[in-house]
Amino acid sequence: MDIRATGAAPDILTPEAAVRSITPGSRIFLGSACATPQALIAALEAMASPPADVELVSFVAGMPPGGSPALRSRFRHRIFFVGSDMRAAVASGLADYVPIALDEVPALLASGRLRIDLALLQVSPPDPRGFVSLGVSVELGPAVLATGCRAIAEMLPGMPRTHGESFVPAGRFAALVPVTGGVAEYLHPPLDAEVARRVARHAASVIEDGSTLHVGMGRLPNEALRHLADRRDLGFHGDVVMDGVLDLVEAGALTGARKRSYPGRVVASRAFGSARLYAALDDNPLFAFLPIERACDQALLASEPKLVSLTQAFAVDLTGQATVDHAEGTLYGGISTQPAFLRAAARSAGGKPIICLPATAPDGQSNIRDLLPPGAAVGVPRADVHFVATEHGIAHLFGKSLRERALALIEIADPAHRPALLDAAKARGLLPAGQRLASQRPYPVEEERRVALKDGAEVLIRPTRAGDAPAVQALFHRLSEEDRYTRFFARLRSLSQQEAERLCNVDHDTAVAFLAVTGPREAEEAVASACYFLDPRSNLAEVAYMVAPAWQGRGLGAALQSRLQDYAQARGVRGFVAAILPRNARMKRLAATSAGRVTIEREEDEVRMTIMFEAPA
């Protein structure tokens, strides 16, 4: 169409003609990532006499073939995120990294402290009313254009016309440059499949139906989306939308039905993904693309119940502070929008800020560190870190002491690195000298079971962790005096830290323990415990239980016994034994419900019960 008929009068130019007007000393903003104006940049770089002292500013630099654009560039680059294509350029001093949260850049632009003379963007062709769409990269575009700077845009036929706040009058541009082809696609490089699956499974395990998701650009957070297809009424409000979000929409898991703001809609500020994703975005009101400062509005986000922020870090130290823009000795990554979403999720009712990372770096070093690597800055302060997930488990840190944090983080480190981390934590005084870790395995999330009791109440029966000692102590103090006596054969008034650890800091092999808990992961309450200790000579395991008084008589003891027996039989244990007081009728009734042959023998002042498991059919 003739866009001049819309009332706007931008010039229609070739890339070469469009860049001739660039003057020396200009600071030029570039559209980012999948909406980088590649033809204009190529024409600028190819000029016989390029303008001097030009600086190119972008969030994520474009990803043209052939390596880092700044290493081949004749201009300096200023970037807010160090992608893989700019890592070497930053390390060599050819590009400058600005550590700033992306949602704070619009204020920097509005104040004039970051001067922009020219914006080079990529847009859709204009519609009949003369509006172009910023398409897959709204983010900083509106803030840059609001400065009044001169603007030139590539007009890409394949650019989806996204809804929300992405439309700009064509007349706002001094020139439009017709180009051909589709939007640049981006797919994450492959991860170690098993590591990614386990990290994702641990992260997904704390996400409930009705949660509103924010998912960062990292590979691990996006992998977690694959494990949410069985959820119901998820929502999405983030800064970037990728193919995994579309998968959840198509699976019926992501409906946005419970969202308070933008109900039923997917909110984002940019898109990275495949041609399939871009086709789904085109003229689709399901997706609302907002300027980055509005997509990251913390007050709005915090008002959303069950807001979950899934992001990625490169390393976390034993106190919980994380680095997000430094990996393997060089700058990599960036602050992006992580602070806004993590803090908003922390303030959300039922919200969960989750940081994902593999336990081991490509160079073999632990990503759970005694101290952050030299040169690495703290990108997320420890006070803002709530959940940390690796392939070995998930740790909840918020409100925990330095001792509790260190122990929880060591438990989710790679087993090969745990002894050194334990020694380092002791040397720094984070853990007591006698602290030990019985298990050298990943946390067995696959052994968790949600169980409905006789009265309809639901509990989670899960394997214990070393850090569960306070929960075991709290359960002990909820028992009646008689319950304590029948459990421990003594009139105990306290349960020492050492004894509590014996009941939860187990190897999940010869010593096994489960807790029954209620409430969300970040505020669990232990209502019962079950454990067994195997005698290798007889292949029989001594078993014991604790059930809080308010949960007795509701079928919880039988559920714990069944879980413990299933676990034991799967590992070849022949049966359970228990020494009980003669008056412990509750334990006798529990034994009678077991799936096995029960014998009871009186031995002086106690009764010895034996449950021999039936051989599987």
N, C-alpha and C positions, 0 to 999 in steps of 0.2 A: 504494500500500500504506500501511498505518498504521505509520509508523516507530516509534511508541511500543511496538509489539509486539516490537521488537528488544531491548528492555531499556534503550535510550537514551531520554531525555526532553527533546529540544530543543523549544522552542516553534515553532509554525508561524505566521509573521507576514507581514503585508504589508510592503513596503519602508518605507512611512511609519511604521508601528508599530515596526519594527525600529530605526530611527534615533533615535526619541524618547529612548532611554536614554543617548545619547551626552552626556557631560558636558563642561563647559568645560575647556580645557587638555589635552584628549586628543590623543595622537599615534596616528594610525590608519594601519595598513598596508593597502594596497590590492593585491589580486591584479593581475597585470600583463598588459598587452597584450591578447591575444585572450581572456584570461580575466578581464578587468576587470569588476567587479560594477557594471555600468552602472545598473541600476535602483536600487540602494542609493545610489550616488553622486548620481543625479538627485534622489532623495528627500531626501538630506542638503542638497543645494544649494537645494531648493525650500522648506525649512523657513521658516515665518513668522518665527521667532526662532531663528536658528542659534546653536549654542553658540560662545562666544568662544574665541579663542586655540587653535583646533584646527589641527593640522598633518597633512597627508596624505603618506604615505611610499610610494614605489613604485620598482620597477626601471625598466620602460618604462611610462610613463603610458598609459592606455587611449586608444583612437582613436575617440572618438565623433564624429559629424558636426558640422560647424559651427565648425571651427578649434580653437585651443589651449584645452584645458579650464581651464588655470590663468588665462587671460585672462578667462574668464567666471566663474571660481570665486570664492567668498566666503571661501576658506581658502588658507593658504599650502601650497605643495607642496615636498617634498624628494625629489629623484629621483637615481638612480644612472646614468641614461642620458638624453641629450637627444635625443629623437626629433623628427621634423619637426613634430609637434603641440605640442611644448613649447618649441621653439627661441625663438619670440618672447617667451614668458613668462619664460624665463631672462634674455634680453637686457633685458627691462623691469624685472627685479627682483622679479617676482611668484612666481618659483620658484627654489629653490636646488639647484644641481647639486653632488653629492658625487663627486669623482674617486676611485673605489675599485674594485678588482677585485671582481667580483660574488661570486666564491667566498670572499672574505674577509669578506663581510657576516655570514654565520652566526656567526663568532667574535665579531663586534661585538655581535650580538644576545645571544649567550650570556653575554658579560661584563657586560651591563647598560648599556654605554655608549650603545647606541642603544635607548632605552626604547620599547616598544610597549604601548599600553593596550588597543587593540582591533584585530582583524584582520577585514577585509571581503573575503571570497573568493568564488569561484564554483566549484561542485562538481557532480558528477553526482548523480542521485537515489540513495538508499541501495539496496544489494542485499539479498537476503533475510536476510543475516547482520548487517545493520545498518551496513555500511561504505559510505562515499561515496568517490569518486575525485577527486583534484585535477586529473585530466584533462590538459589541454594545458599546464598551468602548475604543475609541481611545484616547480621551482627553490627559492625561499626559503620556500615554505609550511611545510614541516616544521620549519625553524629558528624561524620566527615562532611556530608553535603550541607548540614546545618551551619557549618563554619562560613559558608559563602564562597568557598574556593572554586576555582575553575574545574570543570569535570568533563571527561571524555569517556565514552563507554563502548566496548565491543558489543555488537548486537548479534547474539547467538541464537539461531533458530531453535536449537534443542533445549534452550534454557527453560525449565518449567516455570510457569506463572504461579508462584506460591501465594497463598492467601495470608491474611493477617495484616501486617504493616509493611509490606514489601514494595508497594507501588510508588512510583516517582513520575511526575510529568516529564515527558520526553524533552520538553523545552528547558528543563533544568540543565541539560548537557550542552556544552558548546559544540560538540560533534558526536555523531554516532558512526561507528566503524563496522560495516557488515563483515561477518566472518562466517565460516562454514564449520560443520562438525557438531559433535555432541558435547555435553558437559563432561569434564574430566572425571573418570571413575576412580574410586579409592576403595581397596579392600585391604584389610590388615594382613601383614605377612603371617604365615602359619606359626602357631605356638606348639610346644610339646603338648600333644593331645591329652595325655594323661594328667600332666601337671595342670593344664588349663581346666580340665574337667573337674578335678578335685577342688581347686581354688573356687571355681564357679559354684560348685555344689555347696561348699561351706558358706559362701556369701549368700546364696539363694535360700539357705536353710532358715534365715531369720526374716525373710520377706513374706509378709502376710497378704491374704486377699484384701483388695481395696486399697493397697498402697499406691502412692503416686511416685513414679520413678524419675530420678535424674541419673543419667549414665554418661560418664566422661568418655573421652576419645580413646582411652587405653584399650588394649586387646583383652585383658582379663575382665574388666567390667562388662564389656560387650559379650564376652563368652558366657557370663552369668545369665544373660537373657535367655539362652537356650534352655535353661533349667526352670523357667517360670511359665511354661506353656500350660501347666495344670492349675495355675492360679486363676482367680476370678476377679473381674472388675478392677484390674490394674489401670492406673492412669500414667500419663507421661507429661512432665514439665521440665525441660532441660535446655541446654544451650546447643546441643548437637543431636541430630537424629541420624541413625545409621540403619542398616538393613535389618538388624535384630529387632528393632522396634516394629518394623513392618511385619516381620514374622509373627510377633505376638498379636498384632491387630488381626492378621489373617487367621490365626489360631482361635480367635475369640476370647483370648485372655485379657487383652488390653481394650477396654471399652470407655474408660474415663467416666463411668456412670456415677462414681462416688466423689468425684472432684468437686471442690467448692468454687474454684475459679476456672474459667474455660471448661465447664463440664462437657464431657463427651469429645473433647478435642485434644490433639497432640500439639503441645507447645514447644517450639524450638527457635533457634536463631540462625542456624546453618545446617547443612546436610553434607555428610560424607558417605558415599556409597556407590551402588551399582546403577546401571541404566534402569533396572527394574524399580529401584527406589525412586529415581527421578520421574519415571513415568507415573508412579503412584501419587507423587506430590503435585503433578500438573493440574491446576484448576480444581484442586480438591479441598473443600472447606473443612475437612477433618483435621487438616494441619494448619496451625496458626504460627507464622514466622514473625517474631518480634525483634526490635532492636535489642542489642545485648544487655543494656542496662535495665530494660523492662523484663526481659526473660529472666534476669537474675535479681529481681526485686525481692530483697530478703523478707520484708514485711509480708508481702503477698505469699511468698513461698512458705514461710513459717506458719501462716494461717491454714495451710493445707494439711489435714490430718494424715498421719502415716507417710510423711515424705521420706523417701529413701534415696540417699545419695551414694552412688557406686562409683568410686574413683580409684586411681592407681598411684602408687608411690614406687620409688626405686629402692629405698632403704628406710628402715624404722629402727631407731635405737631403743635400748632397753627401758627407757623412761617413756617412750611413746612418740617422740617427735619424729617427723617424717621429712624426707627430702624428695622433691618432685621435679627438680630441674638440674639434676646432676647424676650421671651414671657412668660407671667404668672410667672414672678419672676426668671426664669432660662434661661441659654443660650440655644438657639434653632435656627436652621437655619444657615445662614452664608452669607458671602459677595458674594461668588460664582462668577458669571460673570456679576452681575448687573451693576457695574460702567461702564464697557466697553460699554455695549449695551445702557444704558441710555444716556451716553455722545455722543455716535455715533448717536443715534436717534435725539438728540438735534441739532447736526450739519448737519444732512441730510436735503436736500431741501424738505420741506413738511413733515419732520419726526415728530413723536410724542412719547415721553417717557411717559408711563402710569404706575402708581403704583396702584394696587388694594388692598383692604382690607375690611373685614366686619366692619361695624360701631361699633359693640359691641363684646367684647372679651367673651370667654366662661364663665368667672367669673362674667359677667355682667357689667364690667367697659367699658367705652368708649375707642375705639381705636383712636379716634381723641382726643388728650390730650392737656391740658393746657401746661404741661411739660412732657417730656418723663419719663417713670417710673424709679425709682432708680435702678442703675446698668445697665440700657440700654444705649448702645453706639449709636452714630449717624452713621448709615451705609450709608445713602445717604444724603449729605449736602443739605440744603434748596436751594442753588443756582442751584442744579442739578435736582430739582423736578419740573416737568412741569404740568402733569395731575395727580390728585388723584381721584379714583373712589370708592365709596361705594354703598350699595344698595339704598342710598337716593339721589344719584346724582353724578355728576362729576365736579370737580373744576379745573380750569386752573390757575396756580400760577406763571408761569414764567414771569418775568418783572413786577410783581405786588408788591405793597408796603406791609409792614407788616400789615397795617390796612386791605387792600384788601384781603390779604391771610387769615387773621383770620376770616373775615366775610364769605369768600367762603368756608372755611373748616368747620365752625360751621354749615353752611347750609346743609352740607352733613353728619353731625353727626346724630346719632339717636335722634329723637325729645325729648325723655326723658332726654337726657343729654345736650340739647342745652341751657337751662336757666343757668345751672352751668358754662358751657363754656363761655357763653356771659358775665356773672358776672366776671369770672376769667380774660377774655380778657380786660374788662374795668378796673379791679383792676391793671393790668399790664401796662395800658396805650396803649394797642394795638388798642382799640376801644374807641370812645368818650362815655362819660357818658350817652348821650341820645340815643345811638344806640338801636334799637329794631329789632326783627325778627317777621314779621307778620304771616308767614306760619309755622305751626308745622307738615307739611306733607313731605313725600319724594318728590323730584322734579318730576313732572308728565311727564316723558319722553315720555309716550304713547300719549301725546297730541301734540307732535311735528308733523308738516306736511311740506313736501317739495312741493312747488307750482310753476308751470310754468305760467308766465304772458303772456299777449297777444303778446309781441314781442319775446317770447321764452326765456327770462331771467328767471332764477330760484332763488327763495329765500326760506329760512327756516323760517317758522312761528312757534315760540316756546314760551312757558310760560316764564314770566320774573322771575328773581331772585333778591334778595335784593342787590346783588353786581352789578346790571345793572344800578345803578344811573348814573355813568359817561357816559355810552352809551346813556342814555336818555338825559342827558345834551348836549352831542355832537350833537344829533339829533335836539334838540331845536335850537341850534346855526346855523344849516344848513337851517332852515326855513327862508322864506322871512319875512319882517316886517309885510306884510299883512296876511300871514299865521299865524303868532303868534297872531295877533289881533283877527282873526276869531276863533282861537282855545281857547284863554284865555280871550277874551273880554277886553284886556288891552294892552297898548303899552309896553310890557315887553322887557327889554334888557338882562335879565338874568333869569335863573331858579335856585333857591336855591337848595342846597343839600336836604333840607327837602321836598321841593315840588317834586324834582326828585324821591326821595324815595317813596313818596305817589303814584307815577305812576308806580312803579315796585316792591316795597316791600309789596306784597299783600298776602292775605290768600288763593287765588284761590277758594274762596267760595262766600262770599258776595262782595269781591273786587277781580277783575280778570284783568289780563293784559297780553298781548302778544307783542312780538317784531318780526318784520320781519328783518332778518339779511342776509348778504351775506359774503362770504369769509370763510376760515377755522375756526374751533372752537377757535383756539389760536389767531386769528386775526379778529374776527367778526367786522362787521360794521353795526350798526343799521340804517336801511333806513326808517322804519316806526314803529309806535306803535298803539295799540288799547287797550282800557280798558273800563271796566264798573264797576259801583258801585251800588249794589242792595239796593232798599228800601224794607225792609221786610213787610211793611204795605200794599203796593200795589203790591208787587212781580214784579215790573218793575225796570229795571236797566238803570241808566243814562250812556250813552255811549259817547266816544270821541276818536278822531283819530289824529295822526300826520303823515304826509307823506313828506319825503324830496322832494324838488322841482324836482330833476332829475328823481324821480320815480313816479311823478304824471302823470296821463293820460295813464298809462300802465296796468291798471287793478289791481294794488296792493290794492287800497282802497276796491274794491269789494271783493278781496280775504280775506282781514282782516275782513271785515264785515261778510262774510260767516263763517269764522273760529270762530269768536266771537259768532255768532248766534247759530251755531251747539253746541258749548260748553254750552251756556246758556240754550238752549232747552233741552239738556240732563239732566240738573239740575232743570227742572221744571219752569224756568223763563217765565213769560207771554209775555214779550216784552221789547223793548228798548224805551227810551225817550232821547231827546237831545234838549237843548236850543241853538239856533244858531242865528247869525245875519241875517237880511232879505236879505242881498246881498250875502250870502254864497251859491251861486248856485251849487258849487261842492258837498256840503253836501246834498243838495236837490236831485241832480242826483244820488248820492250814495244811498240815502234812496229808491229811485224809483226802484233800482235793487234788493232790499231785497225780501226775500221770506216771505211776510207777508202783512197785511193790513196797509197802511200808511195814517195817517191823519196829517195835518199841520194847526196849529192855530196861529194867530198873537196875541201877548201879548205885547202891547206898543212897546218898541224898540227892541224886539226880537221875534223870531219865535220858537214855541214849536212843535217839531216833535214827533210823536208816531208811533212805528212799533209794531203792535200786531201780534205775531207769529201765524201761522196757526197750528191747532191741527194736530198731526201726523195721517196719514191715518190708 
